[in-house]
């Protein structure tokens, strides 16, 4: 009987371990919600961790933003969120979390409200998308359990959202971020190239002051910026190196703690796939009350 008991214990342990190892998360990349603010339907993708369907617990959430030219499927198709998140959770470098990937490339591109107020994506994100997903899925709604990250245009969105709303995010991870035009002249030149009407200087400056990450860091109180844990990553061959370096310098001058990484690489999915496990580990530290 003793041998049988030991055998059954070993068998059950092996079976449980095998099931655990075999578990995978799930990705849904064609979900939709209607936006009254934008007067249109918007798509989003979501990653659910391996034990989501077998547990009754609520999970931390990472909002993961794509870059220009991609949509909500970018981090799924090219970023391999399913494989990388599953592996990180299985190996213990990241906690189980829900990852929400909104589409910012339908109709008008971008994560911000437009200068003329006719397109209010940032309002949609905070007033409609976040409440929607945090009700639809078992997501913890406290700041401690909410993080944001993104690449390129989405890196700029990560900077802006965390700087505009430091009370809502425990950590932010901009990757290869577009921090915004580096001067008012750059804004004017870009609008002229795109055939847009350049507004009066005071209107332009007001918008620029609120949507340039370097300017925001320089103008905000350090204690506000310190409410968020920062991880900034940009390749040494990335064409957006200057803005990211300026952000790092501005944060150092303000004595704001942050992680700043420059690795070998450019503005590529190869680079961002290597960044993602580090991001998942970094935001997990905040979820674990680092």
C-alpha positions as CSV (number, residue, x, y, z in Angstrom):
1,X,0.0,0.0,0.0
2,X,2.9,2.4,0.9
3,X,4.4,1.7,-2.6
4,X,1.1,2.4,-4.3
5,X,0.6,5.6,-2.3
6,X,4.1,6.9,-3.3
7,X,3.5,5.8,-6.9
8,X,0.2,7.7,-7.1
9,X,1.7,10.8,-5.5
10,X,4.5,10.9,-8.1
11,X,2.1,10.2,-10.9
12,X,-0.3,13.0,-9.9
13,X,2.6,15.4,-9.5
14,X,3.9,14.5,-12.9
15,X,0.5,14.8,-14.4
16,X,-0.2,18.2,-12.9
17,X,3.3,19.5,-14.0
18,X,2.6,18.2,-17.5
19,X,-0.7,19.9,-17.7
20,X,0.8,23.1,-16.4
21,X,3.6,23.0,-18.9
22,X,1.2,22.3,-21.7
23,X,-1.1,25.2,-20.8
24,X,-1.0,28.2,-23.1
25,X,-2.6,31.6,-23.1
26,X,-5.1,32.8,-25.6
27,X,-5.2,35.8,-28.0
28,X,-8.3,37.4,-29.5
29,X,-7.2,39.9,-32.1
30,X,-10.5,41.0,-33.7
31,X,-12.6,42.3,-30.8
32,X,-14.7,45.4,-31.2
33,X,-16.3,48.1,-29.1
34,X,-18.4,51.1,-30.2
35,X,-17.1,54.5,-29.4
36,X,-19.6,57.3,-28.9
37,X,-16.7,59.7,-28.6
38,X,-15.2,58.8,-31.9
39,X,-18.6,57.9,-33.5
40,X,-17.2,54.6,-34.9
41,X,-16.4,51.0,-33.9
42,X,-12.8,50.4,-32.7
43,X,-11.0,47.1,-32.7
44,X,-8.6,45.8,-30.1
45,X,-6.8,42.6,-29.3
46,X,-6.3,40.9,-25.9
47,X,-3.9,38.3,-24.5
48,X,-5.3,36.2,-21.7
49,X,-2.8,34.2,-19.5
50,X,-2.7,30.4,-19.4
51,X,-4.7,30.0,-16.2
52,X,-7.3,32.6,-17.0
53,X,-10.1,30.1,-17.9
54,X,-9.4,27.8,-15.0
55,X,-9.2,30.4,-12.3
56,X,-11.6,32.9,-10.8
57,X,-9.0,35.5,-9.9
58,X,-8.5,39.0,-11.3
59,X,-5.3,39.9,-13.1
60,X,-3.1,42.9,-13.6
61,X,-3.2,44.6,-17.0
62,X,-0.7,45.9,-19.5
63,X,-1.9,48.2,-22.2
64,X,0.5,47.5,-25.2
65,X,0.4,50.1,-28.0
66,X,1.4,49.4,-31.6
67,X,3.4,51.7,-33.9
68,X,2.4,53.7,-37.0
69,X,1.3,51.5,-39.9
70,X,0.3,48.6,-37.7
71,X,-3.0,47.9,-35.9
72,X,-4.2,45.9,-33.0
73,X,-2.7,42.7,-34.5
74,X,0.9,44.1,-34.7
75,X,2.0,42.8,-31.3
76,X,0.2,39.5,-32.0
77,X,1.5,38.9,-35.5
78,X,5.0,40.4,-35.4
79,X,5.6,40.9,-31.7
80,X,4.7,37.2,-30.8
81,X,2.9,38.3,-27.7
82,X,1.4,34.8,-27.2
83,X,4.7,32.9,-27.3
84,X,6.7,35.5,-25.4
85,X,4.2,36.2,-22.6
86,X,3.5,32.4,-22.1
87,X,7.3,31.7,-21.9
88,X,7.9,34.6,-19.5
89,X,5.0,33.5,-17.2
90,X,6.0,29.9,-17.3
91,X,9.7,30.6,-16.4
92,X,8.6,33.0,-13.6
93,X,10.1,36.2,-15.0
94,X,6.7,37.7,-15.4
95,X,3.4,37.4,-13.5
96,X,0.3,36.3,-15.2
97,X,-1.4,39.3,-16.7
98,X,-4.0,40.4,-19.3
99,X,-2.5,42.4,-22.2
100,X,-4.8,44.8,-24.1
101,X,-3.7,46.0,-27.5
102,X,-6.0,48.7,-29.0
103,X,-6.1,49.7,-32.6
104,X,-5.0,53.3,-33.3
105,X,-4.9,53.0,-37.1
106,X,-8.5,53.1,-38.2
107,X,-9.7,56.2,-40.0
108,X,-7.3,58.7,-38.3
109,X,-4.0,57.5,-37.0
110,X,-2.7,58.3,-33.5
111,X,-3.2,58.0,-29.8
112,X,-4.0,61.7,-29.0
113,X,-6.8,64.1,-29.4
114,X,-6.4,66.2,-32.6
115,X,-5.5,69.8,-32.3
116,X,-8.9,70.9,-33.5
117,X,-10.8,68.5,-31.2
118,X,-12.6,66.7,-34.0
119,X,-10.8,63.4,-33.2
120,X,-10.5,62.5,-29.5
121,X,-8.6,59.2,-29.3
122,X,-7.1,59.9,-25.9
123,X,-10.5,60.6,-24.4
124,X,-11.8,57.4,-26.0
125,X,-8.9,55.4,-24.5
126,X,-9.5,56.6,-20.9
127,X,-13.3,57.2,-20.9
128,X,-14.4,54.2,-23.0
129,X,-11.7,51.6,-23.8
130,X,-10.3,51.2,-20.3
131,X,-13.7,51.0,-18.5
132,X,-14.9,48.5,-21.2
133,X,-12.0,46.0,-21.0
134,X,-11.8,46.3,-17.2
135,X,-15.5,45.3,-17.0
136,X,-15.4,42.7,-19.8
137,X,-12.3,40.8,-18.4
138,X,-11.3,40.0,-14.9
139,X,-8.8,42.9,-14.6
140,X,-7.8,44.6,-11.4
141,X,-8.6,48.3,-11.6
142,X,-6.1,49.8,-9.2
143,X,-3.2,51.9,-10.4
144,X,-0.7,49.4,-8.9
145,X,-2.0,46.7,-11.2
146,X,-2.0,48.8,-14.4
147,X,0.9,49.4,-16.8
148,X,1.5,50.8,-20.2
149,X,4.0,50.2,-22.9
150,X,4.4,50.6,-26.7
151,X,6.7,51.0,-29.6
152,X,7.5,54.0,-31.9
153,X,4.2,55.9,-32.2
154,X,2.9,53.7,-29.3
155,X,6.0,54.5,-27.3
156,X,5.0,58.2,-27.7
157,X,1.5,57.2,-26.6
158,X,3.0,55.5,-23.5
159,X,5.0,58.6,-22.6
160,X,1.9,60.9,-23.0
161,X,-0.6,58.7,-21.3
162,X,1.7,58.1,-18.2
163,X,2.7,61.7,-18.0
164,X,-0.9,63.0,-18.5
165,X,-2.2,60.4,-16.0
166,X,0.6,59.5,-13.6
167,X,-2.1,58.4,-11.0
168,X,-3.4,55.7,-13.3
169,X,-0.2,53.7,-14.2
170,X,2.3,52.0,-11.9
171,X,4.9,51.7,-14.7
172,X,5.5,52.8,-18.3
173,X,7.8,51.3,-20.9
174,X,8.2,53.4,-24.1
175,X,10.2,51.5,-26.7
176,X,11.9,53.3,-29.6
177,X,9.5,56.1,-28.8
178,X,8.5,58.9,-31.1
179,X,8.5,61.7,-28.4
180,X,7.0,64.3,-30.7
181,X,8.5,67.1,-32.8
182,X,11.5,68.5,-31.0
183,X,10.6,72.2,-31.7
184,X,7.7,74.3,-32.8
185,X,9.4,74.8,-36.2
186,X,9.4,71.0,-36.6
187,X,5.6,71.0,-35.9
188,X,5.0,73.7,-38.5
189,X,7.1,72.1,-41.1
190,X,5.4,68.7,-40.6
191,X,1.9,70.2,-40.9
192,X,2.9,72.0,-44.1
193,X,4.3,68.9,-45.6
194,X,1.0,67.1,-44.9
195,X,-1.0,69.9,-46.4
196,X,-2.5,70.9,-43.0
197,X,-3.5,74.5,-42.1
198,X,-1.0,75.8,-39.5
199,X,-3.0,77.4,-36.6
200,X,-2.1,80.5,-34.7
201,X,1.2,80.3,-32.7
202,X,-0.6,80.3,-29.3
203,X,-2.8,77.4,-30.3
204,X,0.2,75.5,-31.8
205,X,2.3,76.1,-28.7
206,X,-0.4,75.0,-26.3
207,X,-0.8,71.7,-28.1
208,X,3.0,71.2,-28.5
209,X,3.6,71.9,-24.8
210,X,1.1,69.1,-23.9
211,X,2.2,66.6,-26.5
212,X,6.0,66.7,-26.5
213,X,7.4,64.3,-24.0
214,X,10.7,66.1,-23.5
215,X,8.8,69.4,-22.9
216,X,6.4,67.7,-20.5
217,X,9.3,66.2,-18.4
218,X,11.0,69.5,-18.3
219,X,7.9,71.4,-17.2
220,X,6.3,68.9,-14.8
221,X,7.0,68.6,-11.1
222,X,9.5,65.8,-10.5
223,X,7.3,64.2,-7.8
224,X,4.5,63.8,-10.4
225,X,6.8,62.0,-12.8
226,X,8.1,59.8,-10.0
227,X,4.7,58.3,-9.5
228,X,5.4,56.1,-12.4
229,X,8.3,53.5,-12.8
230,X,10.0,54.2,-16.1
231,X,11.7,51.8,-18.5
232,X,13.0,53.4,-21.7
233,X,14.6,51.4,-24.5
234,X,15.9,52.5,-27.9
235,X,18.5,50.9,-30.3
236,X,21.8,52.6,-31.1
237,X,20.9,52.6,-34.8
238,X,17.3,53.8,-34.3
239,X,16.4,57.0,-36.2
240,X,14.5,58.2,-33.1
241,X,17.6,58.1,-30.9
242,X,17.7,61.8,-30.3
243,X,14.4,62.2,-28.6
244,X,14.9,59.2,-26.4
245,X,18.4,60.5,-25.4
246,X,16.9,63.9,-24.6
247,X,14.2,62.3,-22.4
248,X,16.9,60.4,-20.5
249,X,18.9,63.6,-19.9
250,X,15.8,65.5,-18.8
251,X,14.9,62.8,-16.3
252,X,18.4,62.7,-15.0
253,X,18.4,66.4,-14.5
254,X,15.1,66.1,-12.5
255,X,16.6,63.2,-10.6
256,X,13.7,61.0,-11.6
257,X,14.6,57.3,-11.2
258,X,14.3,55.4,-14.5
259,X,15.9,52.5,-16.5
260,X,17.4,53.7,-19.8
261,X,18.6,51.0,-22.2
262,X,20.5,51.4,-25.5
263,X,21.1,48.1,-27.2
264,X,22.5,47.1,-30.6
265,X,19.8,47.4,-33.1
266,X,17.4,49.7,-35.0
267,X,13.7,50.4,-35.5
268,X,12.7,46.7,-36.1
269,X,10.5,44.0,-34.8
270,X,13.7,42.0,-34.0
271,X,14.6,44.6,-31.5
272,X,11.1,44.9,-30.0
273,X,10.7,41.2,-29.6
274,X,13.9,41.1,-27.5
275,X,12.5,44.1,-25.5
276,X,9.2,42.5,-24.7
277,X,10.3,39.9,-22.1
278,X,12.2,42.7,-20.2
279,X,9.1,44.8,-20.3
280,X,6.9,42.0,-18.9
281,X,9.4,41.5,-16.1
282,X,9.7,45.2,-15.4
283,X,5.9,45.8,-15.1
284,X,5.6,42.6,-13.0
285,X,7.9,44.1,-10.4
286,X,5.4,46.9,-9.9
287,X,2.5,44.4,-9.8
288,X,4.5,42.6,-7.1
289,X,4.9,45.8,-5.1
290,X,8.6,46.3,-6.0
